[in-house]
Amino acid sequence: MILESREEWVRELMMVGEPKYVRSTESKFLEHVDAKNDPMSFNRHNGNGDFTNAGMKMSKEFCLNIQRSRTGKSSGMLNKPHSDETKAKIAATKIGLNVGTKWFNNGLTAKRFNIGFEPAGWVLGKKYVTI
């Protein structure tokens, strides 16, 4: 099983169709290869149709329950200003990043520069027109 190495996963589109037909066909395939007991399979079941709600209608109440479960608490810093010391620490972590830069071009190429530090002849904007 490659749980830790997701970049090694291979996903393959095997079928396109109506959700119920696709689920039924997938269940038959999973049963055929015994995916539940295959150590190289991510599936933990052989597909009984109860594992997904794709293509099924959900009630408004059910949708609201899903919405409530995905709504987290707000940040503890909401509507509170950072201290000057904290702002300085945050700024120090961003040194060398493209923070505070804008795209400039000279008519031939485009690069990012800090505002006010762009070379002479460069204008604001990533898109450029060559003549």
KOLKEMAR-700504 format. One record per residue: residue number from 1; residue in one letter; x, y, z of N, C-alpha, C, O in turn. Coordinates in steps of 0.05 Angstrom, whole numbers. Each point is the difference from the previous one (the first is absolute). Layout:
// KOLKEMAR-700504
+-----+----+--------+--------+--------+--------+--------+--------+--------+--------+--------+--------+--------+--------+
:   i : aa :   n_xx :   n_yy :   n_zz :  ca_xx :  ca_yy :  ca_zz :   c_xx :   c_yy :   c_zz :   o_xx :   o_yy :   o_zz :
+-----+----+--------+--------+--------+--------+--------+--------+--------+--------+--------+--------+--------+--------+
: NUM :  A :      X :      Y :      Z :      X :      Y :      Z :      X :      Y :      Z :      X :      Y :      Z :
...
+-----+----+--------+--------+--------+--------+--------+--------+--------+--------+--------+--------+--------+--------+
//
This chain:
// KOLKEMAR-700504
+-----+----+--------+--------+--------+--------+--------+--------+--------+--------+--------+--------+--------+--------+
:   i : aa :   n_xx :   n_yy :   n_zz :  ca_xx :  ca_yy :  ca_zz :   c_xx :   c_yy :   c_zz :   o_xx :   o_yy :   o_zz :
+-----+----+--------+--------+--------+--------+--------+--------+--------+--------+--------+--------+--------+--------+
:   1 :  M :     17 :    -24 :      0 :    -17 :     24 :      0 :     18 :     25 :      0 :     20 :      0 :     14 :
:   2 :  I :    -27 :     19 :    -29 :     16 :     25 :     -3 :    -14 :     23 :     14 :     -4 :     21 :    -12 :
:   3 :  L :     -4 :    -24 :     37 :    -14 :     21 :     14 :     17 :     25 :      3 :    -10 :     22 :     -3 :
:   4 :  E :     35 :    -26 :     10 :     18 :     23 :      5 :     10 :     13 :    -25 :      7 :     24 :      1 :
:   5 :  S :     -6 :    -37 :    -24 :     11 :     11 :    -24 :    -22 :      5 :    -21 :     -2 :    -14 :    -20 :
:   6 :  R :    -13 :     35 :     25 :    -23 :      6 :    -17 :     10 :      7 :    -28 :    -15 :     -4 :    -20 :
:   7 :  E :     39 :     15 :     17 :     10 :      7 :    -27 :      4 :    -25 :    -17 :      2 :      2 :    -25 :
:   8 :  E :     -1 :    -26 :     37 :      3 :    -24 :    -15 :    -27 :    -12 :     -9 :     -1 :    -20 :    -15 :
:   9 :  W :    -21 :     31 :     25 :    -26 :    -10 :     -7 :     -5 :      3 :    -30 :      9 :     19 :    -13 :
:  10 :  V :    -23 :    -38 :      2 :     -8 :      1 :    -28 :    -30 :     -1 :     -1 :    -12 :    -18 :     10 :
:  11 :  R :      0 :     39 :    -22 :    -29 :      0 :     -3 :     -6 :     -2 :    -30 :     13 :     11 :    -17 :
:  12 :  E :    -33 :    -27 :     12 :     -7 :     -6 :    -28 :    -30 :      2 :     -3 :    -15 :    -12 :     15 :
:  13 :  L :      6 :     27 :    -35 :    -28 :      3 :     -6 :     -8 :    -25 :    -17 :     10 :     -4 :    -22 :
:  14 :  M :    -28 :    -12 :     34 :     -7 :    -25 :    -14 :    -27 :      1 :    -13 :     -6 :    -16 :    -17 :
:  15 :  M :    -11 :     36 :     26 :    -27 :      0 :    -11 :    -13 :     27 :      4 :      6 :     14 :     20 :
:  16 :  V :    -24 :     -7 :    -37 :    -16 :     24 :      3 :    -29 :     -8 :     -5 :     -5 :    -15 :    -19 :
:  17 :  G :    -13 :     24 :     35 :    -28 :     -8 :     -4 :    -17 :     10 :     23 :      8 :     17 :     16 :
:  18 :  E :    -33 :    -27 :    -15 :    -18 :      8 :     21 :     10 :    -11 :     27 :     11 :    -22 :      1 :
:  19 :  P :    -13 :     38 :     20 :     12 :     -7 :     26 :     -8 :    -28 :     10 :     17 :    -15 :      9 :
:  20 :  K :    -43 :      8 :    -11 :     -8 :    -26 :     10 :     12 :    -23 :    -15 :      9 :    -20 :     11 :
:  21 :  Y :     -7 :     23 :    -38 :     12 :    -20 :    -17 :     30 :     -3 :      7 :     11 :    -22 :      2 :
:  22 :  V :      3 :     45 :      1 :     28 :      0 :      6 :      5 :    -13 :     27 :     19 :    -17 :      2 :
:  23 :  R :    -35 :     24 :     18 :      3 :    -13 :     27 :     -4 :    -30 :     -1 :     15 :    -15 :     12 :
:  24 :  S :    -35 :      7 :    -27 :     -5 :    -29 :     -3 :     23 :    -14 :    -13 :      8 :    -22 :      8 :
:  25 :  T :      2 :     33 :    -30 :     22 :    -12 :    -14 :     25 :      0 :     17 :     15 :    -20 :      0 :
:  26 :  E :    -10 :     41 :     15 :     23 :      1 :     18 :     -2 :    -21 :     21 :     20 :    -14 :      6 :
:  27 :  S :    -44 :     10 :      6 :     -3 :    -21 :     20 :      6 :    -27 :    -11 :     13 :    -16 :     13 :
:  28 :  K :    -22 :     10 :    -38 :      6 :    -26 :    -12 :     29 :     -3 :     -4 :     11 :    -22 :      4 :
:  29 :  F :      3 :     43 :    -13 :     29 :     -2 :     -5 :     15 :     -4 :     26 :     18 :    -17 :      2 :
:  30 :  L :    -25 :     32 :     19 :     13 :     -3 :     26 :     -4 :    -28 :     11 :     19 :    -11 :     12 :
:  31 :  E :    -42 :      0 :    -15 :     -6 :    -27 :      9 :     17 :    -20 :    -16 :     11 :    -19 :     12 :
:  32 :  H :     -9 :     23 :    -38 :     16 :    -17 :    -17 :     29 :     -1 :      7 :     12 :    -22 :      1 :
:  33 :  V :      0 :     45 :      6 :     29 :      1 :      7 :      4 :     -3 :     30 :     23 :      0 :      9 :
:  34 :  D :    -44 :     -2 :      6 :      1 :     -2 :     29 :     17 :     23 :     12 :     20 :     -5 :     14 :
:  35 :  A :    -27 :     29 :    -21 :     15 :     24 :      7 :      4 :      3 :     30 :     20 :     10 :      9 :
:  36 :  K :    -40 :    -18 :      6 :      1 :      3 :     29 :     23 :    -15 :     12 :     12 :     10 :     20 :
:  37 :  N :     -5 :    -33 :    -30 :     22 :    -16 :     10 :     26 :      3 :    -15 :     19 :    -14 :      6 :
:  38 :  D :    -18 :     31 :    -26 :     24 :      4 :    -15 :     18 :     22 :     13 :     -9 :     22 :      3 :
:  39 :  P :     33 :    -29 :      6 :     17 :     20 :     13 :      8 :     23 :    -18 :      9 :     21 :     11 :
:  40 :  M :    -11 :    -23 :    -37 :      7 :     21 :    -18 :    -25 :     18 :     -7 :      2 :     18 :    -16 :
:  41 :  S :    -25 :    -25 :     28 :    -24 :     16 :     -6 :     -6 :     19 :     23 :      4 :     -6 :     23 :
:  42 :  F :    -13 :     30 :    -31 :     -7 :     20 :     20 :    -28 :     -6 :     11 :     -8 :     10 :     21 :
:  43 :  N :     -8 :    -26 :    -36 :    -27 :     -5 :      8 :     -1 :    -18 :     24 :     15 :    -20 :      2 :
:  44 :  R :    -32 :     27 :     17 :     -3 :    -16 :     25 :    -26 :    -16 :     -1 :     -9 :    -10 :     21 :
:  45 :  H :     -3 :      8 :    -44 :    -25 :    -15 :     -3 :     -1 :     -9 :    -29 :     15 :     10 :    -17 :
:  46 :  N :    -33 :    -28 :     12 :     -3 :    -10 :    -28 :    -24 :     13 :    -13 :    -10 :    -10 :    -20 :
:  47 :  G :      1 :     32 :     30 :    -21 :     16 :    -13 :    -28 :    -12 :      4 :     -7 :    -19 :    -15 :
:  48 :  N :     -7 :     30 :     33 :    -28 :    -10 :      4 :    -20 :     22 :     -7 :    -24 :     -4 :      3 :
:  49 :  G :     34 :     27 :    -13 :    -18 :     22 :     -8 :     -5 :     19 :     23 :    -12 :     21 :     -5 :
:  50 :  D :     19 :    -28 :     29 :     -5 :     18 :     23 :     23 :     19 :      5 :     -1 :     15 :     20 :
:  51 :  F :     21 :    -14 :    -36 :     24 :     15 :      6 :      1 :     28 :    -13 :     19 :     14 :      4 :
:  52 :  T :    -39 :     -7 :    -19 :      0 :     26 :    -13 :    -29 :     11 :     -2 :    -19 :    -15 :      1 :
:  53 :  N :     18 :     41 :     -4 :    -27 :     12 :     -5 :      0 :     15 :    -27 :    -17 :     16 :     -5 :
:  54 :  A :     36 :    -23 :    -12 :      2 :     13 :    -26 :    -25 :     -5 :    -16 :     -9 :    -22 :     -3 :
:  55 :  G :     -3 :     43 :     -8 :    -23 :     -2 :    -16 :    -26 :     -3 :     15 :    -22 :     -1 :    -12 :
:  56 :  M :     23 :      1 :     38 :    -24 :     -3 :     17 :     -9 :     27 :      9 :     16 :     18 :      5 :
:  57 :  K :    -42 :    -14 :     -3 :    -12 :     25 :      9 :      2 :      1 :     31 :     -5 :    -19 :     14 :
:  58 :  M :     14 :     43 :     -4 :      2 :      3 :     29 :    -21 :     21 :      8 :     -5 :     20 :    -14 :
:  59 :  S :     -7 :    -24 :     37 :    -20 :     19 :     10 :     14 :     25 :      9 :     24 :      1 :      5 :
:  60 :  K :    -39 :     21 :     -3 :     11 :     26 :      8 :     11 :     -3 :     29 :     21 :     12 :      6 :
:  61 :  E :    -35 :    -27 :     11 :      9 :     -4 :     27 :     28 :    -14 :      1 :     17 :      7 :     15 :
:  62 :  F :    -15 :    -28 :    -32 :     26 :    -15 :     -1 :     22 :     19 :    -10 :     22 :     -1 :     11 :
:  63 :  C :    -27 :     17 :    -31 :     20 :     19 :    -10 :      8 :     20 :     21 :     23 :      7 :      3 :
:  64 :  L :    -43 :      3 :     13 :      6 :     18 :     22 :     18 :    -13 :     21 :     18 :     13 :     11 :
:  65 :  N :    -23 :    -39 :     -5 :     16 :    -14 :     19 :     29 :     -2 :    -10 :     19 :      3 :     15 :
:  66 :  I :    -16 :     -9 :    -41 :     27 :     -1 :    -11 :     14 :     27 :      2 :     23 :      2 :      8 :
:  67 :  Q :    -38 :     19 :    -15 :     11 :     27 :      2 :      8 :      7 :     28 :     22 :     11 :      4 :
:  68 :  R :    -38 :    -17 :     16 :      7 :      6 :     28 :     24 :    -16 :      9 :     17 :     11 :     14 :
:  69 :  S :    -14 :    -36 :    -23 :     23 :    -16 :      8 :     26 :     11 :    -12 :     21 :     -5 :     12 :
:  70 :  R :    -23 :     19 :    -34 :     24 :     10 :    -13 :      7 :     28 :      7 :     20 :     11 :     -8 :
:  71 :  T :    -37 :      2 :     24 :      4 :     27 :      9 :     15 :      0 :     26 :    -10 :    -10 :     20 :
:  72 :  G :     35 :     20 :    -21 :     16 :      0 :     24 :     -3 :     25 :     16 :    -14 :     19 :     -7 :
:  73 :  K :     28 :    -18 :     29 :      1 :     23 :     17 :     17 :     22 :    -13 :     18 :     -7 :    -16 :
:  74 :  S :    -24 :     32 :     21 :     16 :     21 :    -12 :     27 :      2 :     14 :      3 :    -10 :     23 :
:  75 :  S :     15 :     22 :    -36 :     27 :      4 :     11 :     -1 :     16 :     25 :    -17 :     18 :      3 :
:  76 :  G :     35 :    -24 :     16 :      1 :     16 :     25 :      9 :     28 :     -5 :     -3 :     17 :     18 :
:  77 :  M :     15 :    -11 :    -41 :     10 :     27 :     -7 :    -21 :     16 :    -15 :      6 :     23 :     -9 :
:  78 :  L :    -30 :    -34 :      4 :    -20 :     14 :    -15 :     -6 :     27 :     12 :     -7 :      2 :     24 :
:  79 :  N :     10 :     20 :    -40 :     -6 :     27 :      8 :     19 :     11 :     22 :     -6 :     19 :     14 :
:  80 :  K :     29 :    -33 :    -11 :     21 :     10 :     19 :     25 :      7 :    -15 :      8 :    -15 :    -18 :
:  81 :  P :      3 :     39 :     23 :     24 :      8 :    -14 :     25 :    -15 :     11 :      1 :     -6 :     23 :
:  82 :  H :     19 :      2 :    -41 :     25 :    -11 :      9 :     17 :     22 :     13 :     -3 :     23 :     -8 :
:  83 :  S :     19 :    -30 :     27 :     18 :     19 :     12 :     22 :      7 :    -19 :      5 :    -15 :    -19 :
:  84 :  D :      9 :     37 :     23 :     23 :      7 :    -17 :     21 :    -21 :      0 :     13 :     -6 :    -20 :
:  85 :  E :     -9 :     -6 :     44 :     20 :    -22 :      2 :     -7 :    -24 :    -17 :     17 :    -11 :    -14 :
:  86 :  T :    -43 :      4 :     15 :     -9 :    -23 :    -16 :      2 :      6 :    -30 :      7 :    -17 :    -16 :
:  87 :  K :    -14 :     42 :      8 :      2 :      8 :    -28 :     29 :     -2 :     -9 :      5 :     -9 :    -23 :
:  88 :  A :     14 :     17 :     40 :     28 :     -2 :     -7 :      9 :    -29 :     -4 :     15 :     -6 :    -18 :
:  89 :  K :    -25 :    -12 :     36 :      7 :    -28 :     -3 :    -12 :    -12 :    -26 :     14 :    -15 :    -13 :
:  90 :  I :    -38 :     22 :      7 :    -13 :     -9 :    -25 :     16 :     10 :    -24 :      5 :    -15 :    -19 :
:  91 :  A :      2 :     40 :     19 :     15 :     12 :    -22 :     27 :    -14 :     -3 :      9 :     -5 :    -23 :
:  92 :  A :      4 :     -2 :     45 :     26 :    -13 :     -1 :     -2 :    -28 :    -13 :     19 :     -9 :    -14 :
:  93 :  T :    -41 :     -5 :     17 :     -4 :    -26 :    -13 :     -4 :      2 :    -29 :      3 :    -20 :    -15 :
:  94 :  K :    -10 :     43 :      5 :     -6 :      4 :    -29 :     23 :     11 :    -16 :     -3 :      5 :    -24 :
:  95 :  I :     26 :     -1 :     37 :     23 :     11 :    -15 :      8 :    -20 :    -21 :      3 :    -24 :      5 :
:  96 :  G :      1 :     35 :    -29 :      8 :    -18 :    -22 :    -23 :    -11 :    -16 :      4 :    -11 :    -22 :
:  97 :  L :    -28 :     14 :     32 :    -23 :    -10 :    -15 :    -10 :     22 :    -19 :     10 :     23 :      2 :
:  98 :  N :    -29 :    -29 :    -19 :    -10 :     19 :    -19 :    -22 :     18 :     13 :    -19 :      8 :    -13 :
:  99 :  V :     22 :     -3 :     39 :    -20 :     16 :     14 :      6 :     29 :     -6 :     23 :      9 :      4 :
: 100 :  G :    -43 :      6 :    -11 :      4 :     29 :     -6 :     12 :      5 :    -27 :      8 :     23 :     -6 :
: 101 :  T :     -7 :    -43 :    -11 :     10 :      4 :    -27 :    -23 :      2 :    -20 :    -22 :    -10 :      5 :
: 102 :  K :     28 :     22 :    -27 :    -20 :      2 :    -22 :     14 :     -8 :    -26 :     25 :      2 :     -2 :
: 103 :  W :    -41 :    -10 :    -18 :     11 :     -6 :    -26 :      6 :     26 :    -15 :    -16 :     19 :     -1 :
: 104 :  F :     40 :    -18 :    -12 :      7 :     22 :    -17 :     10 :    -12 :    -26 :      9 :    -23 :     -1 :
: 105 :  N :    -10 :     38 :    -21 :     10 :     -9 :    -25 :     14 :     22 :    -15 :     -5 :     24 :      5 :
: 106 :  N :     24 :    -31 :    -22 :     15 :     19 :    -16 :     -6 :     -1 :    -29 :     14 :     11 :    -17 :
: 107 :  G :    -36 :    -24 :     10 :     -8 :     -3 :    -28 :     10 :    -26 :    -12 :     -9 :     -9 :    -21 :
: 108 :  L :     28 :     -4 :     34 :     12 :    -25 :    -10 :     -5 :    -23 :     19 :     -5 :    -23 :     -8 :
: 109 :  T :      6 :     29 :     34 :     -3 :    -21 :     20 :    -14 :     12 :     24 :     -3 :     24 :      3 :
: 110 :  A :     -5 :    -41 :     15 :    -14 :      8 :     25 :     14 :    -12 :     24 :      8 :    -24 :     -1 :
: 111 :  K :     -5 :     39 :     22 :     13 :     -9 :     25 :    -14 :     13 :     24 :    -15 :     20 :     -4 :
: 112 :  R :     20 :    -31 :     27 :    -12 :     12 :     25 :     22 :     17 :     13 :     23 :     -8 :      2 :
: 113 :  F :    -32 :     32 :      7 :     18 :     18 :     15 :    -16 :     12 :     22 :    -25 :      2 :     -1 :
: 114 :  N :     39 :      6 :     22 :    -13 :     15 :     22 :     -8 :     27 :    -12 :     14 :     12 :    -16 :
: 115 :  I :    -37 :     -2 :     25 :     -9 :     26 :     -9 :     20 :     21 :      7 :     10 :      1 :     23 :
: 116 :  G :     -3 :     16 :    -43 :     20 :     21 :      5 :     28 :     -9 :     -6 :     18 :     17 :     -1 :
: 117 :  F :    -13 :    -43 :     -4 :     27 :     -9 :     -5 :      2 :    -13 :    -28 :     19 :    -14 :     -6 :
: 118 :  E :    -39 :     20 :    -11 :      1 :    -11 :    -27 :     20 :     16 :    -17 :      3 :     24 :      4 :
: 119 :  P :     12 :    -37 :    -22 :     19 :     14 :    -17 :    -13 :     20 :    -18 :    -24 :     -1 :     -6 :
: 120 :  A :     40 :     20 :     -2 :    -10 :     21 :    -19 :     -9 :    -13 :    -25 :     12 :    -19 :    -10 :
: 121 :  G :    -34 :     29 :     -1 :    -12 :    -10 :    -25 :    -19 :    -23 :      4 :    -13 :     -8 :    -19 :
: 122 :  W :      9 :     -1 :     43 :    -19 :    -22 :      6 :    -26 :     13 :      9 :      0 :     19 :     15 :
: 123 :  V :    -22 :    -31 :    -24 :    -27 :     10 :      7 :    -16 :    -21 :     14 :      5 :    -24 :     -3 :
: 124 :  L :    -24 :     32 :     19 :    -16 :    -18 :     16 :    -17 :    -17 :    -18 :    -13 :     10 :    -19 :
: 125 :  G :     12 :    -36 :     24 :    -17 :    -18 :    -16 :     16 :    -24 :    -10 :     23 :      3 :     -8 :
: 126 :  K :    -36 :    -26 :      9 :     13 :    -25 :     -9 :     -1 :     -3 :    -30 :     19 :     -9 :    -13 :
: 127 :  K :    -41 :     17 :      1 :     -4 :     -2 :    -29 :     15 :     22 :    -14 :      1 :     23 :      9 :
: 128 :  Y :     11 :    -30 :    -31 :     15 :     20 :    -15 :     -5 :     -5 :    -30 :     -7 :    -22 :     -9 :
: 129 :  V :     11 :     43 :     -6 :     -4 :     -1 :    -29 :     26 :      6 :    -13 :     12 :     21 :      5 :
: 130 :  T :     -3 :    -39 :    -22 :     24 :      5 :    -15 :     -7 :     13 :    -27 :    -20 :     -8 :    -12 :
: 131 :  I :     36 :     26 :      3 :     -5 :     14 :    -25 :     19 :    -10 :    -21 :     -1 :     10 :    -23 :
+-----+----+--------+--------+--------+--------+--------+--------+--------+--------+--------+--------+--------+--------+
//
